Amino acid sequence: MNAQSKRTAIITGASRGLGWALAQTLADAGWNLIVDARGTQALEEVRVALASRTQVAAIPGDVTDPAHCRALAEAADESGGVDALVNNAGALGPSPQPRLIDYPLEVLEQVYRTNAFAPLRLVQALRHQLGRGARIINITSDAAVQGYEGWGGYGSSKAALEQLSHVLAAEHPEWKVYWVDPGDMRTAMHQAAFPGEDISDRPLPEESVRGLIALLEGDLSSGRYQTRGLTNS
């Protein structure tokens, strides 16, 4: 962690869902925040909502854009470094999910760019701002390890992210690298994955935040975790 009295976290995809829930919790816990999302208006609403609680820099853009990653790194440099990077932004792909035999490869390439390449690109961009003991959380899914019919595109992109995370942890023991399955959540992405279905029985994203806080605040070893199997104890 850096020597500043307040810690700083970067959260991608922070305008809704899990990213927004985590941003609120960290703001209330005294963290400074650097947040991004593709939607400029939605991200500005996040900035306004959090500005009274903590210092927040809101940088709209797409994590697949190298210039946007550089802008996030510049904001991190201005803050004196970052203590945590949460790669939460992700792409589902087509809805409903197609079988792999029918999956348009140009679309699958974009899913990989968002879900696997972009998190690594951002870590590369932040290599000098992530100090010893910094936490890197890459949000994954059970679809990365289970062969669910119709989930080959999204799931394989998350499997790639998990292996990238695993090797990154081996190569950089000075960081805590976590690849984290938050479980099913009542989010817009989950609804898109199940068009026309009632997902009101799924937990709200806030129920997964507690596990993320356990990773950010604790001293658990690098590895794969499920948020609902973690506590703050």
N, C-alpha and C positions, 0 to 999 in steps of 0.2 A: 504494500500500500504506500501511497505517497505521503509526504510529511505534512501535507496541508491539514488543517483542523477539520475541513469538510472534504469528504470523499466525492469523487466525480464518476458518473456512469454514463456510458453511451448506450442508448436503447434504440434499435431500429424498428420500424413498424410500430411507432408509439401512439398512433392516432386512434386506435381502437383495440378491442380484444385484450389479449394477454399483455401486450406492450403498454397499453394505456393503464391497465390495472397495476402493473409493476411500477410505472412512472409515478402514479399517485402515492403508492406505498413508500417508495424511496424518497420522494419529496417530503413526505411527512416525517421520515426518519432522518432528515437533514442532509441528504445527498444533493450535491449539485448535479444537474442533468444536461446532457446533450442528446436531443431527440430528433428523429427524422421520420418522414412518411412521404409518400408520393403526392398526396393531396395537400396543396398549399393552405386552403381554407381550414380544413380539418386540423392540420398541424398548428395553425395559428390559434385555433380555439384551445388546443392543448396548452400552448405557451401561456395564453391569458389565464387559463384555469390554474396553472401551477406557479405563475410568477409571484403570487403573494405568499407562497410557501417556501420557495427556494430560488436559487439562481438557475435559470434555464435558458439554453440556447436551442432554438428550433430551426433546423436546416432542412427545407423541403428538397426532395430529390429521390432518384431511383438508385438503389444499392448496386445495380449492375453497371452504373455509370462511373467510370474511373474518376472523372472530375468531381463527382459528388463525394466519393470516398476521400479524395484529397481535401475537400472542404471540411469533412468531419474530422480529419486528422489535424487540419489547421486549427479548428475549434478546440480540439484536445490539447494542442500545443499551447494555445492561449490560456487554457485553464491550468497549465502547469503539469499536465499529464492526466491519465485516467486510471482509476482503480478497477473498473469493470467495463467489459464490453458484452452486451447482450444482443446476439444476432438473432432477432426475433422475426424480422421481415421475411416473408415467404410467398411462394406462388403455388396454388393448387393445380393449375392447368385447366383443361376443359371441364365443363360441368354440363351433364353428368360425366363421370370419369370413363374414358374409353378403354377397351381391352387393348393390350399391347399390340396385338396383330393389326389393329386399326389406328394406332396412335400416330398422329402426324409428327414426324421427326423434327420438323422445324419448330414446332411448339414444344416438344420435349427438350430441345436444346435450350430454349428460353427458360423452362422450368429449372434445368440444371444450372443455368447462369445465375438465377435468383437464389436457389436453395443450397447450392454447393460452392459455386465459384465466388459469388459475392461475399459470403462470410470470410473466406480465405483472403480475398482481395482486401477486405477491410482490416484484417489482422496484419497483413503485410504493410498496409498504409500506416498502421498505428504501432509498428514495431518499436519505435523510439519513444512513444508516449506511454506504453504499457510497462510499468515498473515491476520490480521483483514482487511477487505475491499477488499480482493483478489477477482478477478472475475473468475468464472468457467463458461465456455460456452460449452454446449453440443449440437452438431449439430444434428438436427432432420429433420423431413420431414412432408409435409402435408399428406403423406401416414400413418402417425401415428394416424391421427384423422379422415381420410376418408376411406370408405370401397371400395377401388379400386380393381376391379377384377384382379387377378394375382399378387397383391402386398401384400398378406397376410403374407408372411414370413418376408420380409424387413419391412413392415409397423408395424407388431406386435412387432418386435424387437425394433423399434424406439418408439412405444407406451410404452414399458417397460422402455426405457431410459427416457422418459418424466416423468413417475411416480416416478422413482428413483430420478430424478432431483427435482421434486416437494417436495418430502419428505426430501431430502437433504437440500433444502432451508428452510423448516420448522424447521429442527433440528439444522441448523447452520446459525442463523441470522447474525453472524459476517462476513459471506461471501455474495457476490452477485452471486446467481446461476441463470443462464439463459439457457433455452432450446429454441433453435433458428432454425427456418425454413428459409433456404436461398433461397427457391424458385427453380424453374427449372433453370439449368445452362448448358452451353455448355462445358461439362466435359466428360472424358473417362467413368466414371461410368454411367452418363446419357445416353451416346451412347450405352453402354452395355445393359441398360434397354430397349432400343428401337433398337434392332439390325436391320441393313439394312435401317433404316429411316434417313431422312435428319433432323438433329437437329440444323442446322445453324441459325434458327430463335430464338433459346434460347439465353438469355443474357450470356455474359461472366461472369466468377466468380467475376471479379473485381467489377461488379455492386452490388454484395452482400456484399462486404467488407465494404462499407460505414456504413451499419447498424451495423456490428460487431464493428467497431471503436466507434460508438455512445455508445455501451454498455461498451466497455473497458474504454473509456474516460469520460463517463458521470456518473450519480448517479441514474440510474433507478432502481426501485425495482426488486427484484428477480421475475422471472416469464417466461412465454412463449411469444416469440416475433417472428415476421416476419421481416427479414432484410430490405425489401423494404418498410416497413411501418415506418422505423426509419430515422432520420436525425442527423446530427452533431450539429444542433442548440441547 
